[in-house]
Amino acid sequence: MARRPLAAPPSKKPKGPRINRDITANNVLLIMEDGEKRGVVPLEEALAAASAAGLDLVEVAPNETPVCKVLDYGKMRFENQKKKAANRKNQRTQALKEIKMRPNIDTHDYEVKTKAMNKFFDRGDKVKVTIRFRGREMAHMDRGMDLLARVKEDFAEMAKVEFEPKTEGRMMTMVLAPR
């Protein structure tokens, strides 16, 4: 039976910034934990300053002469994780909601649909307005265009038209996005 070749060994490249002995440059621009700039110093001197402070030497900008800062690397990673989690928490995807109407919609039904559209726009969602034609309503496509024009006019200050009204078979659609 044939054996599969062995997988390549995992790379030793760290995912984050280089710290302490992983820094390869001979000279670094050193910034102390209190923000004081010491200027360009040899790597050994920077490592000695970091160990004297009881902290890590972290490469924050890998340039020709890397910028290295003396700080607690574990604390920095923890704070970065918290920032990423907060950004993910505040992030919201924009959903596409659909409102279906008929060309002969009554005023009260129209008001109910617009109230739902207002809720969707307040939440930051896009709204796809669909008008479905049945039977002889196909002869009066202009009524559908008039209805979509009315919707566009009613929501002019709250939403912008992302896709103009277009007809696809028995359906007429328009997409509105919140301003």
C-alpha positions in Angstrom: 0.0 0.0 0.0 1.3 3.4 -0.9 1.8 6.0 1.8 1.0 9.7 1.5 4.0 12.0 1.6 4.4 13.8 5.0 3.0 17.2 5.3 5.3 20.2 5.3 6.4 21.2 8.8 4.6 24.2 10.2 6.3 27.5 9.6 7.9 29.3 12.5 6.7 32.7 11.4 4.8 34.4 14.2 1.4 35.9 13.5 2.0 39.0 15.6 4.8 41.5 15.9 8.3 40.3 16.7 9.3 40.5 20.3 12.6 40.3 22.3 15.1 37.9 20.6 12.9 37.5 17.5 13.9 41.0 16.4 16.6 40.7 13.7 17.8 44.3 13.2 21.1 45.5 14.6 19.9 49.0 15.5 16.3 50.0 16.6 14.5 53.2 17.3 13.7 52.7 21.0 10.6 54.1 22.7 10.2 53.6 26.5 7.0 52.5 28.3 6.3 56.1 29.3 6.5 57.3 25.6 10.0 58.8 25.9 12.0 58.4 22.7 15.6 57.2 23.3 16.6 57.4 19.6 18.4 54.8 17.5 20.3 52.3 19.8 21.9 48.9 19.3 19.5 46.0 19.8 21.4 44.6 22.8 21.0 48.0 24.6 17.3 48.0 23.9 16.9 44.5 25.1 18.8 45.4 28.3 16.5 48.4 28.9 13.4 46.2 28.4 14.6 43.5 30.8 15.6 46.2 33.4 12.0 47.5 33.2 10.7 43.9 33.5 8.8 44.3 30.2 9.2 43.1 26.6 10.7 44.8 23.6 8.1 44.8 20.9 8.7 45.7 17.2 5.7 48.0 16.4 6.9 49.2 12.9 9.3 47.0 10.9 11.1 49.7 8.8 14.8 50.1 7.8 15.5 50.9 11.4 12.5 49.2 13.2 10.6 51.1 15.8 10.6 49.1 19.0 8.6 49.9 22.2 9.2 48.6 25.7 5.8 47.3 27.0 4.0 44.3 28.4 3.3 42.1 25.3 0.6 40.0 27.0 -1.3 43.1 28.0 -1.0 44.5 24.4 -2.4 41.3 22.9 -5.2 41.3 25.4 -6.2 44.9 24.6 -6.0 44.2 20.8 -8.3 41.2 21.3 -10.8 43.4 23.2 -10.7 46.0 20.5 -11.4 43.4 17.8 -14.3 41.9 19.8 -15.8 45.4 20.3 -15.5 46.1 16.6 -17.2 42.8 15.8 -20.0 43.6 18.3 -20.7 47.0 16.8 -20.6 45.7 13.3 -24.0 45.1 11.7 -24.7 43.6 8.3 -27.2 45.4 6.1 -30.1 43.1 5.3 -32.4 43.3 2.2 -36.0 43.3 3.2 -38.8 42.9 0.7 -42.2 44.6 0.7 -44.7 43.2 -1.8 -47.6 45.3 -3.2 -50.2 45.1 -5.8 -50.9 47.8 -8.4 -54.5 48.4 -7.0 -53.4 48.7 -3.3 -55.8 50.6 -1.0 -54.7 53.6 1.0 -54.7 51.8 4.4 -52.8 48.8 3.0 -50.2 51.3 1.6 -49.9 53.0 5.0 -49.3 49.6 6.7 -46.6 48.8 4.1 -44.9 52.2 4.5 -44.9 51.9 8.3 -43.0 48.6 7.9 -40.6 50.2 5.5 -40.0 53.0 8.0 -39.0 50.4 10.6 -36.6 48.7 8.2 -34.9 52.0 7.3 -34.6 52.9 11.0 -32.7 49.6 11.5 -30.4 50.4 8.6 -31.8 47.8 6.2 -32.3 48.1 2.5 -35.9 47.6 1.2 -36.8 45.9 -2.1 -40.3 47.1 -3.2 -42.0 44.5 -5.4 -45.2 45.0 -7.3 -46.8 41.8 -8.7 -49.2 41.9 -11.6 -51.9 39.3 -12.1 -54.1 38.7 -15.1 -55.4 41.8 -16.7 -53.3 44.0 -14.4 -50.5 43.4 -17.0 -52.3 45.8 -19.3 -51.8 48.6 -16.8 -48.1 48.6 -16.0 -48.2 52.4 -15.7 -50.1 52.0 -12.4 -47.2 50.1 -11.0 -44.8 52.8 -12.2 -47.0 55.4 -10.6 -47.0 53.4 -7.3 -43.2 53.1 -7.3 -42.9 56.9 -8.0 -45.2 57.5 -5.0 -43.0 55.3 -2.8 -39.9 57.1 -4.1 -41.5 60.5 -3.3 -42.7 59.5 0.2 -39.2 58.2 1.2 -37.1 60.9 -0.6 -35.6 62.3 2.6 -35.3 59.0 4.4 -33.9 56.7 1.6 -32.2 56.9 -1.7 -33.0 54.8 -4.8 -30.3 52.2 -5.3 -31.9 50.4 -8.2 -34.4 52.2 -10.4 -37.8 50.5 -11.1 -37.5 47.7 -13.6 -39.9 45.1 -15.0 -39.1 41.4 -15.0 -42.1 39.4 -16.4 -45.0 39.9 -14.0 -43.0 41.7 -11.4 -41.8 45.3 -11.1 -39.0 46.0 -8.5 -37.1 48.9 -7.0 -34.5 48.8 -4.3 -34.2 51.6 -1.7 -31.3 52.1 0.7 -31.3 54.2 3.9 -29.5 57.6 3.7 
